[in-house]
Amino acid sequence: MKYNLEVTIDNDSGFCFGVVYAIDMAEEILEEDGYLYCLGDIVHNDEEVNRLKLMGLKIISHEEFLNIRNEKVLIRAHGEAPETYRIALENNITLIDASCPVVLKLQNRIKNTYDSKEKVLIFGKHGHAEVIGLQGQTNNEALVFQDIAELDNIDLPQKFTLYSQTTKSTDKFYQIKDELIRRGYDIKANDTICRQVSNRYEDLRKFVIGYDKIVFVSGKKSSNGKVLFEVCKQFNPNTYFVSSEEELNAGMFNPGDKVGICGATSTPMWLMDRVKSALEEY
């Protein structure tokens, strides 16, 4: 059965500038040296990570990092805590720092707040690489929470400063801010969500309503992917989440469907192209 799907990729989807910067730096060194260590996955997309591994990228954990000497190690866009830089100095490691400028600015703001003896709260995902780096600016004293319900049974100070992981939902951040004010807290709220991420919300809303079906392509570990998928699903319930073309099946579509493809800021365009080609085979 021939489906004759009409397939279009959202041109605004794909890597944000921070991820492009990190991958460009990695590829340049891989071409020169043939290998490069990277502290954690360079991007939350397994397909892209595997492509770079074939070029010689070696993903290492923080535990493995402790035992490396006299090597180059890439810091990905998510940034790192001060402890990483201290270890690098001790072990004669050359850091290739591809930390996103937006994340670095946020780290600096959190450090200044902490140094001013203010209590810091961070709206972010527990254990996320960026959040670990942000907590590190406060000697791991900042309180991290994913949902306001986590704060219900915590004895918070009357006054504190609220920050956000750069890839969280803007709407949810302001809902949390308003609820904390309603509860009577004196808070200084800093909207530190990356505008390249938050501006995608409106772009996606406009894109997804024009199609019968939406295929959202993202790595399962991507926080940004989860947020943007929910945006798509809200405005087009016929939205499917896939990590590669192998997760597609013909039963998702009807003959003649107009299908839109979009993705997270950690989704490579080549992967969306591959999904498009697979759909056109139907």
C-alpha positions as a Markdown table, in Angstrom:
| # | Residue | x | y | z |
|---|---|---|---|---|
| 1 | Met | 0.0 | 0.0 | 0.0 |
| 2 | Lys | 1.4 | 3.4 | -1.0 |
| 3 | Tyr | 0.8 | 6.1 | 1.5 |
| 4 | Asn | 2.0 | 9.1 | -0.5 |
| 5 | Leu | 2.8 | 11.2 | 2.6 |
| 6 | Glu | 3.5 | 14.8 | 2.2 |
| 7 | Val | 6.5 | 15.4 | 4.6 |
| 8 | Thr | 8.0 | 18.7 | 5.7 |
| 9 | Ile | 10.8 | 19.4 | 8.2 |
| 10 | Asp | 10.5 | 22.4 | 10.5 |
| 11 | Asn | 13.5 | 24.6 | 9.4 |
| 12 | Asp | 13.7 | 26.2 | 12.9 |
| 13 | Ser | 14.3 | 22.8 | 14.6 |
| 14 | Gly | 17.7 | 21.3 | 15.3 |
| 15 | Phe | 20.8 | 22.2 | 17.3 |
| 16 | Cys | 20.9 | 25.4 | 19.3 |
| 17 | Phe | 24.1 | 27.5 | 18.9 |
| 18 | Gly | 25.6 | 26.1 | 22.1 |
| 19 | Val | 25.4 | 22.5 | 20.8 |
| 20 | Val | 26.7 | 23.6 | 17.4 |
| 21 | Tyr | 29.7 | 25.3 | 19.1 |
| 22 | Ala | 30.6 | 22.2 | 21.1 |
| 23 | Ile | 30.3 | 19.8 | 18.2 |
| 24 | Asp | 32.3 | 22.0 | 15.9 |
| 25 | Met | 35.1 | 22.2 | 18.5 |
| 26 | Ala | 35.0 | 18.4 | 18.9 |
| 27 | Glu | 35.1 | 17.7 | 15.2 |
| 28 | Glu | 38.0 | 20.0 | 14.7 |
| 29 | Ile | 40.2 | 18.3 | 17.3 |
| 30 | Leu | 39.1 | 14.8 | 16.2 |
| 31 | Glu | 40.2 | 15.6 | 12.7 |
| 32 | Glu | 43.6 | 16.7 | 14.0 |
| 33 | Asp | 44.3 | 14.2 | 16.8 |
| 34 | Gly | 42.1 | 11.3 | 15.9 |
| 35 | Tyr | 40.6 | 11.1 | 19.4 |
| 36 | Leu | 39.2 | 13.3 | 22.2 |
| 37 | Tyr | 37.9 | 12.7 | 25.7 |
| 38 | Cys | 34.5 | 14.3 | 26.5 |
| 39 | Leu | 33.2 | 14.6 | 30.0 |
| 40 | Gly | 29.7 | 13.1 | 29.7 |
| 41 | Asp | 27.6 | 12.8 | 26.5 |
| 42 | Ile | 28.4 | 15.8 | 24.3 |
| 43 | Val | 24.7 | 16.1 | 23.5 |
| 44 | His | 21.6 | 14.3 | 24.8 |
| 45 | Asn | 21.1 | 12.5 | 21.5 |
| 46 | Asp | 22.4 | 8.9 | 21.2 |
| 47 | Glu | 22.5 | 9.0 | 17.4 |
| 48 | Glu | 24.8 | 12.0 | 17.3 |
| 49 | Val | 26.9 | 10.7 | 20.1 |
| 50 | Asn | 27.4 | 7.4 | 18.2 |
| 51 | Arg | 28.4 | 9.4 | 15.0 |
| 52 | Leu | 31.1 | 11.2 | 17.0 |
| 53 | Lys | 32.3 | 8.1 | 18.7 |
| 54 | Leu | 33.0 | 6.6 | 15.3 |
| 55 | Met | 35.2 | 9.7 | 14.7 |
| 56 | Gly | 37.2 | 8.9 | 17.9 |
| 57 | Leu | 35.2 | 10.7 | 20.7 |
| 58 | Lys | 35.7 | 9.0 | 24.0 |
| 59 | Ile | 32.9 | 9.6 | 26.5 |
| 60 | Ile | 34.1 | 9.5 | 30.1 |
| 61 | Ser | 32.4 | 9.8 | 33.5 |
| 62 | His | 33.5 | 12.1 | 36.3 |
| 63 | Glu | 35.0 | 9.1 | 38.1 |
| 64 | Glu | 37.1 | 8.3 | 35.0 |
| 65 | Phe | 38.1 | 11.9 | 34.7 |
| 66 | Leu | 39.8 | 11.7 | 38.1 |
| 67 | Asn | 42.3 | 9.2 | 36.7 |
| 68 | Ile | 43.2 | 11.0 | 33.4 |
| 69 | Arg | 46.5 | 12.8 | 33.1 |
| 70 | Asn | 48.1 | 15.0 | 30.4 |
| 71 | Glu | 45.2 | 14.8 | 28.0 |
| 72 | Lys | 42.7 | 17.1 | 26.3 |
| 73 | Val | 39.1 | 16.8 | 27.7 |
| 74 | Leu | 36.1 | 18.6 | 26.2 |
| 75 | Ile | 33.6 | 20.3 | 28.5 |
| 76 | Arg | 30.2 | 20.1 | 26.8 |
| 77 | Ala | 27.6 | 22.9 | 26.5 |
| 78 | His | 26.0 | 22.1 | 29.8 |
| 79 | Gly | 29.0 | 23.5 | 31.7 |
| 80 | Glu | 30.8 | 22.1 | 34.8 |
| 81 | Ala | 31.2 | 22.8 | 38.5 |
| 82 | Pro | 34.4 | 24.5 | 39.8 |
| 83 | Glu | 35.7 | 21.2 | 41.1 |
| 84 | Thr | 36.2 | 20.0 | 37.5 |
| 85 | Tyr | 38.5 | 22.9 | 36.8 |
| 86 | Arg | 40.5 | 22.2 | 40.0 |
| 87 | Ile | 41.0 | 18.6 | 39.1 |
| 88 | Ala | 42.1 | 19.5 | 35.6 |
| 89 | Leu | 44.8 | 21.8 | 37.0 |
| 90 | Glu | 46.1 | 19.1 | 39.3 |
| 91 | Asn | 46.2 | 16.4 | 36.6 |
| 92 | Asn | 47.6 | 18.6 | 33.8 |
| 93 | Ile | 44.5 | 18.2 | 31.7 |
| 94 | Thr | 43.9 | 20.7 | 28.9 |
| 95 | Leu | 40.2 | 21.6 | 29.0 |
| 96 | Ile | 38.5 | 22.3 | 25.7 |
| 97 | Asp | 35.7 | 24.4 | 27.2 |
| 98 | Ala | 32.6 | 24.4 | 25.1 |
| 99 | Ser | 30.3 | 25.6 | 27.9 |
| 100 | Cys | 27.3 | 27.5 | 26.5 |
| 101 | Pro | 27.7 | 31.3 | 27.1 |
| 102 | Val | 24.1 | 31.3 | 28.4 |
| 103 | Val | 25.0 | 28.6 | 31.0 |
| 104 | Leu | 28.2 | 30.4 | 31.9 |
| 105 | Lys | 26.4 | 33.6 | 32.6 |
| 106 | Leu | 23.9 | 31.8 | 34.8 |
| 107 | Gln | 26.7 | 30.1 | 36.7 |
| 108 | Asn | 28.2 | 33.5 | 37.4 |
| 109 | Arg | 24.9 | 35.0 | 38.6 |
| 110 | Ile | 24.3 | 32.1 | 40.9 |
| 111 | Lys | 27.8 | 32.3 | 42.3 |
| 112 | Asn | 27.4 | 36.0 | 43.0 |
| 113 | Thr | 24.1 | 35.4 | 44.7 |
| 114 | Tyr | 25.6 | 32.7 | 46.9 |
| 115 | Asp | 28.6 | 34.8 | 47.7 |
| 116 | Ser | 26.2 | 37.5 | 48.9 |
| 117 | Lys | 24.9 | 35.0 | 51.5 |
| 118 | Glu | 21.5 | 34.7 | 49.9 |
| 119 | Lys | 19.7 | 31.3 | 49.8 |
| 120 | Val | 19.5 | 30.0 | 46.2 |
| 121 | Leu | 16.7 | 27.8 | 44.8 |
| 122 | Ile | 17.0 | 26.3 | 41.3 |
| 123 | Phe | 14.1 | 25.0 | 39.3 |
| 124 | Gly | 15.7 | 22.2 | 37.4 |
| 125 | Lys | 16.0 | 18.5 | 36.8 |
| 126 | His | 17.7 | 16.5 | 39.5 |
| 127 | Gly | 21.0 | 15.1 | 38.4 |
| 128 | His | 21.0 | 17.0 | 35.0 |
| 129 | Ala | 24.5 | 17.9 | 33.9 |
| 130 | Glu | 23.7 | 21.6 | 33.8 |
| 131 | Val | 22.1 | 21.6 | 37.2 |
| 132 | Ile | 25.1 | 19.8 | 38.8 |
| 133 | Gly | 27.3 | 22.6 | 37.4 |
| 134 | Leu | 24.9 | 25.3 | 38.8 |
| 135 | Gln | 24.8 | 23.7 | 42.2 |
| 136 | Gly | 28.6 | 23.5 | 42.2 |
| 137 | Gln | 28.7 | 27.4 | 42.2 |
| 138 | Thr | 27.1 | 27.2 | 45.7 |
| 139 | Asn | 29.2 | 24.5 | 47.2 |
| 140 | Asn | 26.2 | 22.2 | 46.5 |
| 141 | Glu | 24.1 | 24.2 | 49.0 |
| 142 | Ala | 21.5 | 25.4 | 46.5 |
| 143 | Leu | 18.1 | 23.7 | 46.7 |
| 144 | Val | 17.1 | 22.0 | 43.4 |
| 145 | Phe | 13.5 | 21.1 | 42.7 |
| 146 | Gln | 11.6 | 19.8 | 39.7 |
| 147 | Asp | 8.1 | 20.5 | 40.8 |
| 148 | Ile | 6.7 | 22.9 | 43.4 |
| 149 | Ala | 5.2 | 20.0 | 45.3 |
| 150 | Glu | 8.7 | 19.1 | 46.4 |
| 151 | Leu | 8.8 | 22.3 | 48.4 |
| 152 | Asp | 5.6 | 21.5 | 50.4 |
| 153 | Asn | 7.4 | 19.8 | 53.3 |
| 154 | Ile | 10.6 | 21.8 | 53.3 |
| 155 | Asp | 11.2 | 24.6 | 55.8 |
| 156 | Leu | 12.2 | 27.4 | 53.4 |
| 157 | Pro | 13.7 | 30.7 | 54.5 |
| 158 | Gln | 11.3 | 33.7 | 54.2 |
| 159 | Lys | 13.6 | 35.3 | 51.6 |
| 160 | Phe | 15.5 | 33.6 | 48.8 |
| 161 | Thr | 16.5 | 34.0 | 45.1 |
| 162 | Leu | 15.0 | 31.7 | 42.5 |
| 163 | Tyr | 16.8 | 30.6 | 39.3 |
| 164 | Ser | 16.0 | 28.2 | 36.5 |
| 165 | Gln | 17.8 | 25.6 | 34.5 |
| 166 | Thr | 18.1 | 27.2 | 31.0 |
| 167 | Thr | 16.0 | 24.6 | 29.2 |
| 168 | Lys | 12.9 | 24.5 | 31.5 |
| 169 | Ser | 9.4 | 25.6 | 30.6 |
| 170 | Thr | 9.0 | 29.4 | 30.9 |
| 171 | Asp | 5.3 | 29.0 | 31.7 |
| 172 | Lys | 6.0 | 26.6 | 34.5 |
| 173 | Phe | 8.7 | 28.9 | 35.9 |
| 174 | Tyr | 6.3 | 31.8 | 36.2 |
| 175 | Gln | 3.6 | 29.6 | 37.7 |
| 176 | Ile | 6.1 | 28.5 | 40.4 |
| 177 | Lys | 7.1 | 32.1 | 41.0 |
| 178 | Asp | 3.5 | 33.3 | 41.4 |
| 179 | Glu | 2.7 | 30.4 | 43.7 |
| 180 | Leu | 5.7 | 31.1 | 46.0 |
| 181 | Ile | 4.7 | 34.7 | 46.2 |
| 182 | Arg | 1.1 | 33.6 | 47.0 |
| 183 | Arg | 2.5 | 31.5 | 49.8 |
| 184 | Gly | 4.0 | 34.7 | 51.3 |
| 185 | Tyr | 7.7 | 34.3 | 50.5 |
| 186 | Asp | 9.9 | 37.3 | 49.7 |
| 187 | Ile | 11.5 | 36.1 | 46.5 |
| 188 | Lys | 13.8 | 37.5 | 43.8 |
| 189 | Ala | 12.9 | 35.5 | 40.7 |
| 190 | Asn | 15.4 | 35.4 | 37.8 |
| 191 | Asp | 14.1 | 34.1 | 34.5 |
| 192 | Thr | 17.3 | 32.5 | 33.2 |
| 193 | Ile | 15.6 | 30.3 | 30.5 |
| 194 | Cys | 17.5 | 30.4 | 27.2 |
| 195 | Arg | 15.5 | 32.5 | 24.7 |
| 196 | Gln | 16.6 | 30.2 | 21.9 |
| 197 | Val | 14.7 | 27.5 | 23.7 |
| 198 | Ser | 11.7 | 29.5 | 24.9 |
| 199 | Asn | 11.2 | 31.2 | 21.5 |
| 200 | Arg | 10.8 | 27.7 | 20.0 |
| 201 | Tyr | 7.5 | 27.3 | 21.9 |
| 202 | Glu | 5.7 | 29.8 | 19.7 |
| 203 | Asp | 7.4 | 28.6 | 16.5 |
| 204 | Leu | 6.3 | 25.1 | 17.2 |
| 205 | Arg | 2.8 | 26.1 | 18.0 |
| 206 | Lys | 2.5 | 27.7 | 14.6 |
| 207 | Phe | 4.2 | 24.8 | 12.8 |
| 208 | Val | 2.3 | 21.8 | 14.3 |
| 209 | Ile | -1.2 | 23.0 | 13.6 |
| 210 | Gly | -0.6 | 22.9 | 9.9 |
| 211 | Tyr | -0.2 | 19.0 | 9.7 |
| 212 | Asp | -2.3 | 15.9 | 10.1 |
| 213 | Lys | 0.5 | 14.2 | 12.0 |
| 214 | Ile | 3.7 | 15.4 | 13.8 |
| 215 | Val | 6.8 | 13.3 | 14.2 |
| 216 | Phe | 8.9 | 14.8 | 17.0 |
| 217 | Val | 12.5 | 13.6 | 16.9 |
| 218 | Ser | 14.6 | 13.7 | 20.1 |
| 219 | Gly | 16.9 | 11.7 | 22.4 |
| 220 | Lys | 15.0 | 10.3 | 25.3 |
| 221 | Lys | 17.5 | 11.9 | 27.8 |
| 222 | Ser | 16.9 | 15.4 | 26.5 |
| 223 | Ser | 15.1 | 17.7 | 29.0 |
| 224 | Asn | 14.5 | 20.2 | 26.3 |
| 225 | Gly | 13.0 | 17.4 | 24.1 |
| 226 | Lys | 10.5 | 16.5 | 26.7 |
| 227 | Val | 9.3 | 20.1 | 27.1 |
| 228 | Leu | 9.1 | 20.8 | 23.4 |
| 229 | Phe | 7.3 | 17.5 | 22.7 |
| 230 | Glu | 4.6 | 18.5 | 25.2 |
| 231 | Val | 4.2 | 21.8 | 23.4 |
| 232 | Cys | 3.7 | 19.9 | 20.1 |
| 233 | Lys | 1.3 | 17.4 | 21.7 |
| 234 | Gln | -0.8 | 20.3 | 23.3 |
| 235 | Phe | -1.4 | 21.9 | 19.9 |
| 236 | Asn | -1.5 | 18.8 | 17.8 |
| 237 | Pro | -2.6 | 15.6 | 19.7 |
| 238 | Asn | -1.5 | 13.5 | 16.7 |
| 239 | Thr | 2.2 | 13.9 | 17.7 |
| 240 | Tyr | 4.6 | 11.0 | 17.9 |
| 241 | Phe | 7.9 | 11.0 | 19.8 |
| 242 | Val | 10.7 | 9.0 | 18.1 |
| 243 | Ser | 14.5 | 8.8 | 18.6 |
| 244 | Ser | 15.2 | 7.5 | 15.2 |
| 245 | Glu | 13.5 | 6.3 | 12.0 |
| 246 | Glu | 13.5 | 2.8 | 13.3 |
| 247 | Glu | 10.7 | 3.7 | 15.8 |
| 248 | Leu | 8.3 | 4.7 | 13.0 |
| 249 | Asn | 5.6 | 2.3 | 11.8 |
| 250 | Ala | 3.1 | 2.6 | 9.0 |
| 251 | Gly | 0.2 | 2.3 | 11.4 |
| 252 | Met | 0.9 | 5.8 | 12.6 |
| 253 | Phe | -0.3 | 7.3 | 9.3 |
| 254 | Asn | -3.1 | 7.4 | 6.8 |
| 255 | Pro | -2.7 | 7.7 | 3.0 |
| 256 | Gly | -2.2 | 11.3 | 1.9 |
| 257 | Asp | -1.4 | 12.6 | 5.5 |
| 258 | Lys | 0.5 | 15.8 | 5.7 |
| 259 | Val | 3.3 | 15.1 | 8.2 |
| 260 | Gly | 5.5 | 17.6 | 9.9 |
| 261 | Ile | 8.9 | 16.7 | 11.4 |
| 262 | Cys | 10.4 | 18.8 | 14.2 |
| 263 | Gly | 12.9 | 18.2 | 17.0 |
| 264 | Ala | 14.7 | 19.4 | 20.2 |
| 265 | Thr | 17.6 | 21.8 | 20.3 |
| 266 | Ser | 19.8 | 18.6 | 20.7 |
| 267 | Thr | 18.4 | 16.9 | 17.6 |
| 268 | Pro | 20.7 | 16.9 | 14.5 |
| 269 | Met | 19.2 | 18.0 | 11.2 |
| 270 | Trp | 20.8 | 14.9 | 9.5 |
| 271 | Leu | 18.6 | 12.7 | 11.8 |
| 272 | Met | 15.4 | 14.6 | 10.9 |
| 273 | Asp | 16.4 | 14.2 | 7.2 |
| 274 | Arg | 16.7 | 10.4 | 7.7 |
| 275 | Val | 13.3 | 10.3 | 9.3 |
| 276 | Lys | 11.9 | 12.2 | 6.4 |
| 277 | Ser | 13.4 | 9.8 | 3.9 |
| 278 | Ala | 11.9 | 6.8 | 5.8 |
| 279 | Leu | 8.5 | 8.4 | 5.8 |
| 280 | Glu | 8.7 | 9.1 | 2.0 |
| 281 | Glu | 9.4 | 5.4 | 1.5 |
| 282 | Tyr | 5.8 | 4.8 | 2.7 |
